[in-house]
Amino acid sequence: MNESPAPSAATSSQMVLALLALSPFLFKLSPTLTKAALFCGCFTALGYATQSLALVDVLPATVTFLGTVTVS
């Protein structure tokens, strides 16, 4: 348990596994829904990236609280 993977490696592997699990459904989407899903995915990725960058300078409890308030 002392040797755990880096957080970036764990997150990357989680995203790759999600991509593999959901990839069969990707080609069944209508083109209009695909565009909307990509647009939404861009904002989700932007939110995830900015939250990760905020953890560099701000306490994790503060980032968690702000994320919860924003989503609620």
TIRO-2110 file (N, C-alpha, C; in Angstrom, 1 decimal):
// TIRO-2110
0.8, -1.2, 0.0, N, 1, A
0.0, 0.0, 0.0, CA, 1, A
0.9, 1.3, 0.0, C, 1, A
2.1, 1.2, 0.4, N, 2, A
2.9, 2.4, 0.4, CA, 2, A
3.3, 2.8, -0.9, C, 2, A
3.3, 2.0, -1.9, N, 3, A
3.7, 2.3, -3.3, CA, 3, A
2.4, 2.4, -4.1, C, 3, A
1.9, 3.6, -4.2, N, 4, A
0.7, 3.8, -5.1, CA, 4, A
1.1, 4.5, -6.3, C, 4, A
0.3, 4.4, -7.4, N, 5, A
0.7, 5.1, -8.6, CA, 5, A
0.5, 6.6, -8.4, C, 5, A
1.1, 7.4, -9.3, N, 6, A
0.9, 8.8, -9.2, CA, 6, A
-0.5, 9.2, -9.5, C, 6, A
-1.0, 10.3, -8.9, N, 7, A
-2.4, 10.7, -9.1, CA, 7, A
-2.7, 10.9, -10.6, C, 7, A
-1.8, 11.4, -11.4, N, 8, A
-2.1, 11.6, -12.8, CA, 8, A
-2.2, 10.3, -13.5, C, 8, A
-1.4, 9.3, -13.1, N, 9, A
-1.5, 8.0, -13.8, CA, 9, A
-2.8, 7.3, -13.4, C, 9, A
-3.2, 7.4, -12.2, N, 10, A
-4.5, 6.8, -11.7, CA, 10, A
-5.7, 7.5, -12.4, C, 10, A
-5.7, 8.8, -12.6, N, 11, A
-6.7, 9.5, -13.3, CA, 11, A
-6.8, 9.1, -14.7, C, 11, A
-5.6, 9.1, -15.3, N, 12, A
-5.5, 8.7, -16.8, CA, 12, A
-6.1, 7.3, -17.0, C, 12, A
-5.7, 6.4, -16.2, N, 13, A
-6.2, 5.0, -16.4, CA, 13, A
-7.7, 5.0, -16.2, C, 13, A
-8.2, 5.8, -15.2, N, 14, A
-9.7, 5.8, -15.0, CA, 14, A
-10.4, 6.3, -16.3, C, 14, A
-9.8, 7.3, -16.9, N, 15, A
-10.5, 7.9, -18.1, CA, 15, A
-10.4, 6.9, -19.3, C, 15, A
-9.2, 6.3, -19.4, N, 16, A
-9.1, 5.3, -20.5, CA, 16, A
-10.1, 4.1, -20.3, C, 16, A
-10.2, 3.6, -19.1, N, 17, A
-11.2, 2.6, -18.8, CA, 17, A
-12.6, 3.0, -19.1, C, 17, A
-12.9, 4.3, -18.8, N, 18, A
-14.3, 4.8, -19.1, CA, 18, A
-14.5, 4.9, -20.6, C, 18, A
-13.5, 5.3, -21.3, N, 19, A
-13.5, 5.4, -22.8, CA, 19, A
-13.8, 4.0, -23.4, C, 19, A
-13.0, 3.0, -22.9, N, 20, A
-13.2, 1.6, -23.4, CA, 20, A
-14.6, 1.1, -23.1, C, 20, A
-15.1, 1.4, -21.9, N, 21, A
-16.4, 0.9, -21.5, CA, 21, A
-17.5, 1.5, -22.3, C, 21, A
-17.4, 2.8, -22.7, N, 22, A
-18.5, 3.5, -23.4, CA, 22, A
-18.3, 3.5, -24.9, C, 22, A
-17.2, 3.1, -25.4, N, 23, A
-16.9, 3.2, -26.8, CA, 23, A
-17.9, 2.4, -27.7, C, 23, A
-18.5, 1.3, -27.3, N, 24, A
-19.4, 0.6, -28.2, CA, 24, A
-20.7, 1.5, -28.5, C, 24, A
-21.0, 2.4, -27.5, N, 25, A
-22.2, 3.2, -27.7, CA, 25, A
-21.9, 4.5, -28.5, C, 25, A
-20.7, 4.8, -28.8, N, 26, A
-20.3, 6.0, -29.4, CA, 26, A
-20.8, 6.1, -30.8, C, 26, A
-20.8, 5.0, -31.6, N, 27, A
-21.3, 5.1, -33.0, CA, 27, A
-22.8, 4.9, -33.1, C, 27, A
-23.5, 4.7, -32.0, N, 28, A
-24.9, 4.6, -32.1, CA, 28, A
-25.6, 5.9, -31.8, C, 28, A
-24.9, 7.0, -31.5, N, 29, A
-25.4, 8.3, -31.3, CA, 29, A
-25.8, 9.0, -32.6, C, 29, A
-26.8, 9.8, -32.5, N, 30, A
-27.2, 10.6, -33.7, CA, 30, A
-26.2, 11.8, -33.8, C, 30, A
-25.9, 12.3, -35.0, N, 31, A
-24.9, 13.4, -35.2, CA, 31, A
-25.2, 14.6, -34.3, C, 31, A
-26.5, 15.0, -34.2, N, 32, A
-26.8, 16.2, -33.4, CA, 32, A
-26.4, 15.9, -31.9, C, 32, A
-26.7, 14.7, -31.4, N, 33, A
-26.4, 14.4, -30.0, CA, 33, A
-24.9, 14.3, -29.8, C, 33, A
-24.2, 13.8, -30.9, N, 34, A
-22.7, 13.7, -30.8, CA, 34, A
-22.1, 15.1, -30.6, C, 34, A
-22.5, 16.1, -31.4, N, 35, A
-22.0, 17.4, -31.3, CA, 35, A
-22.3, 18.0, -29.9, C, 35, A
-23.5, 17.8, -29.4, N, 36, A
-23.8, 18.3, -28.1, CA, 36, A
-23.0, 17.6, -27.0, C, 36, A
-22.8, 16.3, -27.1, N, 37, A
-22.0, 15.6, -26.1, CA, 37, A
-20.5, 16.0, -26.1, C, 37, A
-20.0, 16.3, -27.3, N, 38, A
-18.6, 16.8, -27.4, CA, 38, A
-18.5, 18.2, -26.7, C, 38, A
-19.5, 19.0, -27.0, N, 39, A
-19.5, 20.4, -26.4, CA, 39, A
-19.6, 20.3, -24.9, C, 39, A
-20.4, 19.5, -24.4, N, 40, A
-20.6, 19.3, -22.9, CA, 40, A
-19.3, 18.7, -22.4, C, 40, A
-18.7, 17.7, -23.1, N, 41, A
-17.5, 17.1, -22.6, CA, 41, A
-16.3, 18.1, -22.5, C, 41, A
-16.3, 19.0, -23.4, N, 42, A
-15.2, 20.1, -23.4, CA, 42, A
-15.4, 20.9, -22.1, C, 42, A
-16.6, 21.3, -21.7, N, 43, A
-16.8, 22.0, -20.5, CA, 43, A
-16.5, 21.2, -19.2, C, 43, A
-16.8, 19.9, -19.3, N, 44, A
-16.5, 19.0, -18.2, CA, 44, A
-15.0, 18.9, -18.0, C, 44, A
-14.3, 18.7, -19.1, N, 45, A
-12.8, 18.6, -19.1, CA, 45, A
-12.2, 19.9, -18.6, C, 45, A
-12.7, 21.0, -19.0, N, 46, A
-12.2, 22.3, -18.5, CA, 46, A
-12.4, 22.5, -17.0, C, 46, A
-13.6, 22.0, -16.5, N, 47, A
-13.8, 22.1, -15.1, CA, 47, A
-12.9, 21.2, -14.3, C, 47, A
-12.7, 20.0, -14.8, N, 48, A
-11.8, 19.1, -14.2, CA, 48, A
-10.4, 19.6, -14.1, C, 48, A
-9.9, 20.2, -15.3, N, 49, A
-8.6, 20.7, -15.3, CA, 49, A
-8.4, 21.9, -14.4, C, 49, A
-9.4, 22.8, -14.4, N, 50, A
-9.2, 24.0, -13.5, CA, 50, A
-9.3, 23.6, -12.0, C, 50, A
-10.1, 22.6, -11.7, N, 51, A
-10.1, 22.1, -10.3, CA, 51, A
-8.8, 21.5, -9.9, C, 51, A
-8.2, 20.8, -10.8, N, 52, A
-6.9, 20.2, -10.6, CA, 52, A
-5.8, 21.2, -10.4, C, 52, A
-5.9, 22.3, -11.2, N, 53, A
-4.9, 23.4, -11.1, CA, 53, A
-5.1, 24.2, -9.8, C, 53, A
-6.4, 24.3, -9.4, N, 54, A
-6.6, 25.0, -8.1, CA, 54, A
-6.0, 24.3, -6.9, C, 54, A
-5.9, 22.9, -7.0, N, 55, A
-5.3, 22.2, -5.9, CA, 55, A
-3.9, 22.5, -5.7, C, 55, A
-3.2, 23.1, -6.6, N, 56, A
-1.8, 23.4, -6.5, CA, 56, A
-1.6, 24.5, -5.4, C, 56, A
-2.5, 25.5, -5.4, N, 57, A
-2.4, 26.7, -4.5, CA, 57, A
-3.4, 26.8, -3.4, C, 57, A
-4.5, 26.1, -3.5, N, 58, A
-5.6, 26.2, -2.5, CA, 58, A
-5.7, 24.9, -1.7, C, 58, A
-6.2, 25.0, -0.5, N, 59, A
-6.4, 23.8, 0.3, CA, 59, A
-7.5, 22.9, -0.3, C, 59, A
-7.3, 21.6, -0.3, N, 60, A
-8.3, 20.7, -0.8, CA, 60, A
-9.7, 20.8, -0.3, C, 60, A
-9.8, 21.2, 1.0, N, 61, A
-11.1, 21.4, 1.6, CA, 61, A
-11.9, 22.6, 0.9, C, 61, A
-11.1, 23.6, 0.6, N, 62, A
-11.7, 24.8, 0.0, CA, 62, A
-12.1, 24.4, -1.4, C, 62, A
-11.3, 23.7, -2.2, N, 63, A
-11.6, 23.3, -3.5, CA, 63, A
-12.9, 22.4, -3.5, C, 63, A
-12.9, 21.5, -2.6, N, 64, A
-14.1, 20.6, -2.5, CA, 64, A
-15.4, 21.4, -2.2, C, 64, A
-15.3, 22.3, -1.2, N, 65, A
-16.4, 23.1, -0.9, CA, 65, A
-16.9, 23.9, -2.1, C, 65, A
-16.0, 24.6, -2.8, N, 66, A
-16.4, 25.4, -3.9, CA, 66, A
-17.0, 24.6, -5.0, C, 66, A
-16.4, 23.4, -5.3, N, 67, A
-16.9, 22.5, -6.3, CA, 67, A
-18.3, 22.0, -5.9, C, 67, A
-18.6, 21.7, -4.7, N, 68, A
-19.9, 21.3, -4.2, CA, 68, A
-20.9, 22.4, -4.4, C, 68, A
-20.5, 23.6, -4.0, N, 69, A
-21.5, 24.7, -4.1, CA, 69, A
-21.8, 25.0, -5.5, C, 69, A
-20.8, 24.9, -6.4, N, 70, A
-21.0, 25.2, -7.8, CA, 70, A
-21.9, 24.2, -8.5, C, 70, A
-21.8, 22.9, -8.1, N, 71, A
-22.6, 21.9, -8.7, CA, 71, A
-24.0, 21.9, -8.2, C, 71, A
-24.2, 22.2, -6.9, N, 72, A
-25.5, 22.2, -6.3, CA, 72, A
-26.4, 23.2, -6.8, C, 72, A
END
